[in-house]
Amino acid sequence: MMNWTQRMLRYSTLAGVAFVPIAAQDTTSAGSIAIIVFLVAVGLTVLVAVGLAALMWLLSLRSPYAAVGAEPKVAPKREELPEGVHLPSPSIQPLILAIGITITAFGMVFRGFALALSDNFSIPIIMVLGLVITVAGFIGWIREGHHTAQPH
């Protein structure tokens, strides 16, 4: 635990969070304070973001169309594509891929969150999770493309 808190204190400035250990106390209490500050900072940011998103969604449900600056429009008829033209169908895989790459980058910044297997070897958990999500996004996107390219 001591090694983990020391690494977290060392890499914390890379994430924009300054953990300042209290010099008069031992390092375990400073590490505890650093973890609490980190969790409060991230937790409050997520809570405020989710709260604002929910508030905006609720306000948009109660507002008439003219109040938000857009009137309901009838969608124009979709053009028919010429024979032989193929457009890919909508997919969630690019979003999954983007989330995986973001988590991987976050894991590179927070290398201190690692599972130590020996003195010289540790596995960065967040980065591995991001890589797994990224590979799943790539494989899913390729499989969807393969399925849509096959004749019906």
Steps between C-alpha positions, in 0.01 A plus 500: 500500500790734578653450156162569332444827689854616426448434129162673510656806661777501238269474197213709634620826347482340154123473538461861611430405860752624752524271802697682764612268778498640850862503616427477872312172468612159382460407133207262550274779622623729222421226251153462651443873470619491139261218414209681665581824314524310172168318551322820604637690197403231251173416674381858521588563137304198385208585731479858374523388135227237540281743695531772236431253220187375679385856566542600135315190388209571738484862385496396136204269564290780646586765238289551190681492168485877447660565839818315409531660157403210279168417348405146413580433137380227278798298391557511126456178311819301490666472164533158353859404433606383157555129446833377635550782752541371854501709816591344833223464753515701823719338765588544867848352446678834430373627836625186676836542326525865608415412861762224497771733368405763759520247786835378365639855501360553851675178605831627360470812714407303813764229476506496880178296505674172432484145621851416624589140419864527609754768587581572137170421328154653536191514279335843454135405551332805342718485188435127452124559539518774235695276264242222541215743420695638201566154356133406555397816311733418210382139479134601526534763229678258266237231564215743429666603175549137406134417570367798303727420201360149464207465260161458663 
